[in-house]
């Protein structure tokens, strides 16, 4: 299986797809697939299913992220029907960040979403549709048994290839496994990331380098992509270029 780069794009927070189309166009030469977050950081965005459909209309492969935070069962079934109608068949199921407004529905869990999606394969309503593929996320720890039935797994962002490789040595997962790589765009981003996800260790020397030179985060992330590829331990990477997607695309085009 070829090493796959799944690039995350920023879905729009207003009804205008111009910028996300630009991201897709710029990253297409280096990306095999695109992941579209779902109301990430707890703020409303255009539907991830709709943007995944847009990705596919542009000739690329899309993965729609769906969170359990915002859905009850009826709403989730609506999303599956919409995705099938649009030809979107790959999902990443997540719990979801704390919402900036309102609360969680608390009706669905990631596990319940997986079960409901598997059951859809037996439902006559979806006859003739491509079977859905389900992805989940995991930290650098033992993955719960129920997540092992997923079709693919995205591993938490890490700034240490050695930590990723140590985790991979012990992980027993079915399907492709993608290591998380995120461009560190600024020292401020590093502080926010550390506060939001305390178990992500960000090397002080990387923060210092980014503070001196804004391009340093791009260089380190691209080097990490290449190191993970060369290790042969992962099937690909989940690459989060944030606002530096132009620089990431240009560098990876030269080096891949």
N, C-alpha and C positions, 0 to 999 in steps of 0.2 A: 504494500500500500504506500502511495506517495505521501510525503510530508505535506500536511495541509495547513494553510494559514487562514484562520477565521478572523476577520477584522471587524471590530465593533464600530458602529457608526452612531452618531448622535441624532436621535429622532427629533423632529421639530416640535417646539412648544407653541407654535401658531400654525394656522392652516396654509402653509407654504412649503412645498417640497424642494424648492430650488437648492438650498444648501445641502440637504441630504443626497440629492442627485449628484451634486458636485463631489461630495465625499466618495460616493460609489464610483464615479468616473475616474477620480484621481487614484483611488486605491485598487481599481480593477486589475491593473497589470501585475500586482503582487498578491492579491487576495484570491483564495479559492472559494470562499463563502463569506457572507456578511451576517453578523449577529445584530439584531435590532432590540435594544432594551425596551422595557415596558414600564412607563411611568417611573423611570429610575430616579434616584435621590428623592423619591416621594412627591414628584411634581408631574402634573398632567402633560402628556405629549400625544402626538398623533399615534393611533393604534399601531402596535408592532406588527400585527398581521397585515395591515394595509401597506406599511413600508416594506415588509418582506415581499409582498406582491409587486411593489414598485421595483425592488431589486431584481426580481425575476423577469420583469418586463424589460429591464436593461440588459438581460442576458447573463446574469450572475445567479448564484444560489443563495437563498435567504434562510435564516433561522430566526423565527419569531420567539422572543422571550415572553413568557406569561408568568405573572406573579399570583400567588394565592391570596395576597393581601386584599386585592380589589374585587374579588369574585365570589359570588354564590354559585350554586350548582347550575341554575338556569343560565346565568351569564356565561359560565364556562362552556356549556353546551352550545350557546350562540357562537362563541369564539371558534369552536371546532367546526361548526357548519360554515362559518365565514371563511375559515382557512381552507376548507375543502373546496368551496366555491371558487376561491382564488388560486387553487393549486399550490398552496403553502402546506408542506407536509413535515417540516422539521421544527421542533420546539425545544426551547430550554425552559424548564420549570424551576422557579425560584420562590423563596418565601416573600421577598420584597422588603425594601428599606422602610424605615418609619415614615409615614405620610406627613407632608407639610400641612395638609388640611384634612379634616375628617378623621375617621378611624379605620381599623381593619374590619373586614366582614367577619373573620374568624370562623367562617363556615367550611372553607376548604383548606386542605394542606397540600403540600407538594405530592405526598404519597397518594392522597385521594384523587388528585389531578391525573397522576399516572394510571391509577386503576380505571378511572373514567375513560381515559383515552384508549387504553387497551380494550375496554368493553366496546368502544365505538367500532372496532374492527369487525365485530360480530353483528352490528346493527345494519339492517337492510337499508337504512337511510344513506349510509356511506358506500353502498355497493358501487363498484366501478371506480372509486377514488383510490388514489395511491395510499398505502398504509402509512399512518403517522409514525415518525421516529421521535423518540423522547430522549432528551438530554437532561442531566442534573449537574449540580455543582458539589464540590467537596473541598474541605480544608486539607491541610497537610497533617492529617490524622487518619485513624481508621474510618473507613467509609461504612455507614450503616448497611446492614445486609439488604434491606429493601431497596436501596439505591443501586445495588449491583445488577438489578434487572434492566437498568436503563440501556438504551442503545448507544449512548456516548456520554462521556463525563468531562466537564470542565473543571480544572483544578484551580484553586485560589491563586490569585496573583502573588508572586514571590519575587524578591530581588536577589535570590540566591539560587543559582543553578545547582549547586551541591545539595541544598536542602530539597529541591525538587527531585533530584536523582535518588537521594536516600529514601524519600517517601515512595518513589516509584518502585524501588527494589522490593518493598513489602506489600504494595497494593496489588490486590487480585481483583481486577475489574473486567467486566465483559465489554466488548466494543471499543472503539477508539477513545483515547485519553488525550486531552489537550491541556497543555501547561499555560497558566495565565501569565501574560507579560503586559505590563502597563508603562507607558512613557511617563516619566516624572517631569512635569512641565515647569515646576517652580518649587521653591522652598516652601511657599505657602501651601501648595498642593500637598507636599509631604506632610506638613503638620496636620492638615485636615484629614488626610488619609489615615495617619497614625491614630488620630482621635476617633475616627469612625470605625476603624477595624484594627483594634489593638494587637491582634496576633500577626499582623503583617510587619515584619522587621525591615526598616528602611535604613541602609548603611549611612552613617553620618558623613562619610566621605563622598557619597553620591549626592546628598543634600548640599554639601559645600560646593561640589563641582557644578551643580545646577545653578547655585546662587552666583557663581562666577561667570558661567557661560550657559545660556538658555538652551544651547544645542546639545549639551552634555547628556540630557535625559534621552534624547533621540538616539544618540550614539550607543549608550549603554543598552537600551531596549533592543536595538537592532543586533548588537553583538550577542545579546542573550538569545534572541531568536535563532541565530546561526549556531550557537553553542548547543542549544536544545536539539536542533535538527541533527547536528553532527554526533550527538550522544546516542542516537538511535533508540532512546528510551520512551519517546512519546510519538504519537501519531501526528501531532501538529501542535500549534499554539493558538490560544485565544489572545489576540493582540488588541490592546486598547490604546490607540494612538492619541486620544483626546484631541486637543486643538492642533496638534503637530502632525496631522495626517499627510500634509503635503511633503514635509521633510522626511517622514517615515517612508512614504512611497518612493521618493527619489533615491534614498539611500539603499533601500532593499532592492530596487530595480538594478542597482549597480552590483550588489553583493550576492544576490541569490543565484 
